[in-house]
Amino acid sequence: MPHMPTRGSLAKTGAIKRQPLVSKLEALQCHFTWDLDYSRSLLMGLRDNVKYIGTEEGNSWLGHIYNLRGFIQYNLGFNEEANSFFQKSTEAFCRMRNADEGPWLVVNYGNLAWLHHHLGDQAESEAYLSKVDALIEKYPSPSQDELHPETYAEKAWTLMKFGADKELLAADYFQKAIEMQPDMVEWNTSYIIGLVNASKHNSTGLEEEILEKMRITKEQDPENLYLAVKYLDQCAKRGEGIEDEARELARKVLRNPVSSYSGLKAILRVYKAYLSVDEAIDLAEEALKDHPDERYLKVCAALCYKWKITLSRDSRPKKAC
């Protein structure tokens, strides 16, 4: 496969300036150019799943969440909502990074360039293309012929949402980002979670090397209870007694803002596997009592009752033929 020049190298040579508009857009790194495989039904399910991640201030992935939500809304035919989410992404990145500009906006501006192109506003599309050029020129990648680590990280985070077959590729992109910018704790955590998810069908648990990386990452990111629960599950798979620690961790999870990454569904699965379904139901009901209008918590409670019904059905004595 012939080597394709990076957008950064094109910008430096000025060649990108001479390309037609569509060629410029196709050279961008953003959701519109990442060949994301999806159907309308997948997008509708993903729309709900991304909502469940949460938009609490302080969420380090808030800008990425809004970018993905914007892309989903565009592909579902809601252009105004798409633009609103892309604008929210810009604002979230600026708040989180405490700066008006930076390489973390390359993907966001790329999305906006594509959106305005599709809406027929070519002048606005060109304006965002110019902003991307300026960012790439001002904030080049630390590694020649590689994407900027901020771009790798967002691409990896996005791919993780599009199916299990993308998880190893996402882990590879996270690894590239971490090698160039190792101080981003949330990237390393997501990298480890991606490796764990890619190995989740292994009934004996993770390889020792990955488990050790998981332990170290848990210590480096102690507030990430989702990772803590995943680590506890791996310990249980190795035969360790985790009942008391699971109950203690569950109390912390209940104090977390409601989110699919709060660790609640993960700890409910641990309860089901190593404690009891009844305790899982009690935990889900307690969470729902504190936040009765949260749809995600209703989903969690429904899942627990489904487990209860399935177990009751499986435990019935079979009739003799």
Secondary structure by P-SEA (a helix, b strand, c coil): ccccccaaaaaaacccccccaaaaaaaccccccccccccaaaaaaaaaaaaaccccccccaaaaaaaaaaaaaaaaccaaaaaaaaaaaaaaaaaaacccccccaaaaaaaaaaaaaaacaaaaaaaaaaaaaaaaaaccccccccccaaaaaaaaaaaaaccccaaaaaaaaaaaaaaaccccaaaaaaaaaaaaaaaccccccccaaaaaaaaaaaaacccaaaaaaaaaaaaaaaccccaaaaaaaaaaaaacccccccaaaaaaaaaaccccaaaaaaaaaaaaaaccccaaaaaaaaaaaaaaaaaaaaacccccc
